[in-house]
Structures are given as structure tokens and as C-alpha cells.
């Protein structure tokens, strides 16, 4: 983090040297593994769903899929020419 901050602020490192491109690239690559806020956490929770709720969700999904299938059907072309 210090390398990235020094580079963004345009200031030298504590040893007086400026941050090189290679140092910055390495710091960026390592950041998600070193700093918790830069990493992504995945939380898996065991959630129990009542059978009635699962059935309601299944029926809602099926209803939505049925509506979407109807929307995907092509509109029939008009017969004849305009003005007839």
C-alpha cells in the first residue's frame, strides 16, 4: 500500500528512492492478497427454505419463463400493401 500511495502522491519512499514501474506493478498484483479491503470475500450461508416457499418460487419461475417465451414469438407480418 505504501508503494502505491507514494507513487500516487509523487513522493519518495522512506529510503529516498522513487517508486519504479516494476515496484508499482508488483504492489498492484499483490494488493488483493495482502490487504483485506482490496480482496473479495465470498460468504456461503446455509439457508433452509420451507418446502412451501420452494414450491412458490418454482411456480413463479415457471410463470415468468412462460411469459418470456410468449414475448419471444415473432409478430406476424401484415398482409397486403398499405392503404388497401
N, C-alpha and C positions, 0 to 999 in steps of 0.2 A: 504494500500500500504506500509506503514511504517513497518508493521509486516513482510511482505514478503521480503522487502529489507533488514531488519535487519537479517532475517533468511538466506537469500542468501549470505550476506556478512559475516555472522558468528559473528556479533557484538551484544551487549546487547541493549535492549530497553532504552529509556531515563530514565526509573526508575531503571536501572541497572540489571534487570532480563533478562534472555534469553527467546526467543520465544519458547513456548511449541508446541507440535504436534497439540493439540486441538485448540490453538490460530491460528496456520497456516491454519488448515483445515477450520476454520470459516472464516478467511480472504479470502481464495480462493473461498469459496462458496458465499461470499458477494460481491466480487470484480466486477462482471458484473453489479450489481445493484448500485454500488457506483461510479465507475469510468467510464466515458463515452467511453474511448478508449477500455475498456475491454468488453463492451456490443456490441450487434449487433443492428444496426438500419435498419429498413425496410422502404423504401420510396415507396409509391404508387403514381404514377403520372397518371393523366387522359390524355391519348393521343388519339387524334382523328385521325382515319385513313380514308382516302378518300375511297369511295366505289370501285373505280377502282383499288386502291392499295390492298384492301382487296381481291378482285377477283383474282388479280395476285398472291397473296400469297396463296390463296386457290388452284389455279391451280398448283402452284409449289409444294405444299404439296402432292397433288394427284399424280403428276408425280413421285415424289420421292417414295411415297408409292408403286406405280405400279412397279417401277424399283426394289425396295426391295423385293416385292412379287416374281418377276422373279428370283431373286438371291436365294431365299429360296427354290426353287424347287430342288428336288434331281436330281443328274446326273444319267442318265440311265446306268445300268451295261453293260459291254461288253459281247457279246455272244461268246461262244466257248472258246477254250483254247489258250494260247499264242503260236505263231508260226504256226498257221493254215493258 
